[in-house]
Amino acid sequence: ETGVLPGASVDLAEQLGGGRAALTAAYEPYRRDVRPLRAAASLELPFGGPTARVEVAAGALHPTAPDAVAGRLSLAWPFGR
């Protein structure tokens, strides 16, 4: 509630041929709008016309709430080139 609450975050990304891989992690106990401890990994790969993005994210809420894991798969098609 009071005093200094240090935090840390890390973002890593790498181009992989025509795609991209990324990893993010953060521990920010002072944040109340997002989970204080969270991590996400994503992979974007083009195949044919669309680009596929797979993302997995996890986070820990406050001690009284359960942990959470989420996944998402999306496809994007470029228009108007």
C-alpha positions in Angstrom: 0.0 0.0 0.0 2.8 2.4 0.8 6.5 2.6 0.1 8.7 1.7 -2.8 7.5 -1.3 -5.0 10.2 -2.0 -7.7 9.2 -3.9 -10.8 10.9 -5.3 -13.9 9.9 -6.1 -17.5 11.6 -7.7 -20.5 10.7 -7.7 -24.2 12.5 -9.9 -26.7 11.7 -10.2 -30.4 13.4 -11.8 -33.3 12.7 -11.9 -37.1 12.5 -15.4 -38.4 12.6 -15.5 -42.2 9.3 -14.0 -43.1 7.9 -14.3 -39.6 8.5 -12.9 -36.1 8.8 -14.5 -32.6 8.4 -12.4 -29.4 8.5 -13.0 -25.7 7.5 -10.5 -23.0 7.5 -10.9 -19.2 6.8 -8.4 -16.4 6.6 -8.2 -12.6 5.0 -4.9 -11.6 3.4 -5.3 -8.2 2.2 -1.7 -8.2 0.0 -2.1 -11.2 -3.7 -2.5 -10.5 -5.0 -2.4 -14.1 -3.2 -5.6 -15.3 -1.9 -8.8 -13.6 1.2 -8.0 -11.5 3.1 -11.0 -12.8 2.5 -11.8 -16.5 4.2 -13.4 -19.5 3.3 -13.8 -23.2 4.9 -15.6 -26.2 3.8 -15.0 -29.8 4.7 -16.4 -33.2 3.7 -14.8 -36.5 4.2 -16.7 -39.7 3.1 -15.8 -43.2 1.7 -18.6 -45.3 0.3 -17.9 -48.8 -1.8 -14.7 -48.5 -2.6 -14.5 -44.8 -0.4 -14.1 -41.8 -1.1 -16.4 -38.8 -0.4 -15.2 -35.3 -0.4 -17.6 -32.3 -0.2 -16.1 -28.9 -0.1 -17.7 -25.4 -0.3 -15.5 -22.3 -0.3 -16.3 -18.6 -0.5 -14.2 -15.5 -0.9 -14.3 -11.8 -3.5 -12.2 -10.1 -3.4 -11.1 -6.5 -2.9 -13.8 -4.0 -6.6 -14.3 -3.4 -7.4 -15.0 -7.1 -6.5 -18.0 -9.3 -3.8 -17.9 -12.0 -4.9 -17.5 -15.6 -3.7 -18.8 -19.0 -5.1 -17.7 -22.3 -4.4 -18.5 -25.9 -5.3 -16.9 -29.2 -5.0 -17.7 -32.9 -5.6 -15.0 -35.5 -5.3 -14.8 -39.3 -4.7 -11.5 -41.1 -5.1 -10.9 -44.8 -3.5 -7.9 -46.4 -5.8 -5.7 -48.5 -5.1 -2.9 -50.9 -1.6 -3.5 -51.9 
